[in-house]
Amino acid sequence: MFKHILLPTDGSEISRLTARRAVSFAQEAGASITAFHAKPDYPFSFLGEGGLVDPITPESFAEMTEAQAQKYLAEIEEMCKVAGVPCNTVTKTNSLPHEAIIEAAESAGCDLIFMASHGRRGLTSLLLGSETNKVLTHTNIPVLVYRQDSKAD
């Protein structure tokens, strides 16, 4: 049914668990995976009359986030390699991760987005928002939301 899966990752443990399940799912379905990481924009922080709060340069920040993205994506590439699942990787800089995820899925021609749910509820969910929920409400591509049961091993 699904032949090309977008697998976003933020490098968290729940993303790693989700990636393992997505790779297994892709293997069973005979699908390929495009692993994706949305890099944050440079945080422009100013203090007073133009004094920067953070001394990191935009170039240094870009290098740091690219290295981080490649680390996260390499983990998924290795999982796919072991499982025999075709995989490619994509990164994009965007201050709105849900937009970057949707754009990546559309650009790659994915027919499924396989995402983690961090399981936030109540006020925490309201205050922090949910990238998964934003993807669900802003795309026409099917989204499979994987939620690891905290009581499961």
C-alpha positions as CSV (number, residue, x, y, z in Angstrom):
1,M,0.0,0.0,0.0
2,F,2.7,2.5,1.1
3,K,5.8,2.6,-1.0
4,H,7.7,5.7,0.1
5,I,7.7,6.8,3.7
6,L,9.0,10.1,5.1
7,L,10.5,9.5,8.6
8,P,11.2,12.8,10.5
9,T,13.5,12.7,13.4
10,D,14.5,15.2,16.1
11,G,17.1,12.9,17.6
12,S,15.2,12.2,20.8
13,E,14.8,8.7,22.2
14,I,11.2,8.5,21.1
15,S,12.3,9.4,17.6
16,R,14.8,6.5,17.7
17,L,12.1,4.1,18.9
18,T,9.8,5.4,16.1
19,A,12.6,5.0,13.5
20,R,13.1,1.3,14.5
21,R,9.3,0.7,14.1
22,A,9.2,2.6,10.8
23,V,12.1,0.7,9.4
24,S,10.4,-2.6,10.3
25,F,7.1,-1.3,8.8
26,A,8.9,-0.3,5.6
27,Q,10.6,-3.7,5.4
28,E,7.3,-5.5,5.7
29,A,5.6,-3.2,3.2
30,G,8.5,-3.3,0.7
31,A,8.7,0.5,1.0
32,S,11.6,2.9,0.9
33,I,12.4,5.6,3.5
34,T,13.4,9.2,3.3
35,A,14.8,10.2,6.7
36,F,14.3,13.9,7.4
37,H,15.5,16.4,10.0
38,A,14.3,20.0,10.2
39,K,17.2,22.2,11.3
40,P,16.4,25.3,13.3
41,D,17.0,28.8,11.9
42,Y,19.7,30.9,13.5
43,P,18.2,32.3,16.7
44,F,18.6,36.1,16.4
45,S,18.8,37.3,20.0
46,F,19.6,40.9,20.7
47,L,20.2,42.7,24.0
48,G,19.9,46.4,24.3
49,E,21.2,48.4,21.4
50,G,22.3,45.6,19.1
51,G,24.5,43.6,21.5
52,L,24.2,39.9,20.8
53,V,23.2,37.7,23.7
54,D,24.8,34.6,22.1
55,P,28.3,35.0,20.7
56,I,27.9,32.0,18.2
57,T,28.0,33.2,14.6
58,P,25.4,32.2,12.1
59,E,28.0,30.2,10.2
60,S,29.0,28.3,13.4
61,F,25.4,27.7,14.2
62,A,24.7,26.3,10.7
63,E,27.8,24.0,10.9
64,M,26.6,22.8,14.3
65,T,23.0,22.1,13.3
66,E,24.2,20.3,10.1
67,A,26.6,18.0,12.0
68,Q,23.7,17.2,14.4
69,A,21.3,16.5,11.5
70,Q,23.9,14.2,9.9
71,K,24.3,12.3,13.1
72,Y,20.6,11.7,13.5
73,L,20.1,10.8,9.9
74,A,23.1,8.4,9.9
75,E,21.4,6.4,12.7
76,I,18.4,5.9,10.5
77,E,20.5,5.1,7.4
78,E,22.3,2.4,9.4
79,M,18.9,0.9,10.6
80,C,17.7,0.8,7.0
81,K,21.0,-0.7,5.8
82,V,20.7,-3.6,8.3
83,A,17.1,-4.2,7.4
84,G,17.7,-4.0,3.6
85,V,15.3,-1.0,3.3
86,P,16.2,1.7,0.7
87,C,16.9,5.0,2.3
88,N,17.9,8.5,1.4
89,T,18.2,11.5,3.7
90,V,17.1,15.1,3.6
91,T,17.6,18.1,5.8
92,K,16.1,21.6,5.6
93,T,16.4,24.7,7.7
94,N,13.0,26.0,8.8
95,S,11.8,27.7,12.0
96,L,8.5,25.8,11.6
97,P,9.3,22.0,11.6
98,H,5.8,20.9,10.6
99,E,6.1,23.0,7.4
100,A,9.5,21.6,6.6
101,I,8.2,18.0,7.2
102,I,5.3,18.5,4.9
103,E,7.4,20.2,2.2
104,A,10.0,17.3,2.4
105,A,7.3,14.7,2.1
106,E,5.8,16.4,-0.9
107,S,9.1,17.1,-2.6
108,A,10.2,13.5,-2.2
109,G,6.9,12.1,-3.4
110,C,6.2,10.3,-0.1
111,D,2.8,8.5,0.3
112,L,3.1,8.3,4.1
113,I,4.6,10.3,6.9
114,F,5.6,8.1,9.9
115,M,5.9,10.2,13.0
116,A,6.4,9.9,16.7
117,S,4.1,11.3,19.3
118,H,5.7,12.5,22.4
119,G,2.5,11.9,24.3
120,R,2.1,15.3,25.9
121,R,-1.3,16.0,27.4
122,G,-3.2,18.8,29.0
123,L,-1.5,22.2,29.6
124,T,1.9,21.0,28.5
125,S,0.5,20.0,25.1
126,L,-1.3,23.3,24.8
127,L,1.8,25.4,25.7
128,L,4.4,23.4,23.8
129,G,2.2,22.6,20.8
130,S,2.7,19.4,18.8
131,E,4.6,19.2,15.6
132,T,2.8,15.9,14.9
133,N,-0.6,17.5,15.4
134,K,0.4,20.4,13.1
135,V,1.5,17.9,10.4
136,L,-1.8,16.0,10.8
137,T,-3.9,19.2,10.4
138,H,-1.9,20.7,7.5
139,T,-1.2,17.9,5.1
140,N,-3.2,15.7,2.8
141,I,-0.6,12.9,2.9
142,P,-1.5,10.1,5.3
143,V,0.2,10.3,8.7
144,L,1.0,7.3,10.8
145,V,1.5,8.4,14.4
146,Y,3.6,6.0,16.5
147,R,3.3,6.3,20.2
148,Q,5.5,4.1,22.4
149,D,3.6,2.9,25.5
150,S,5.6,4.1,28.5
151,K,4.8,0.8,30.3
152,A,6.1,-1.3,27.4
153,D,9.7,-2.7,27.4
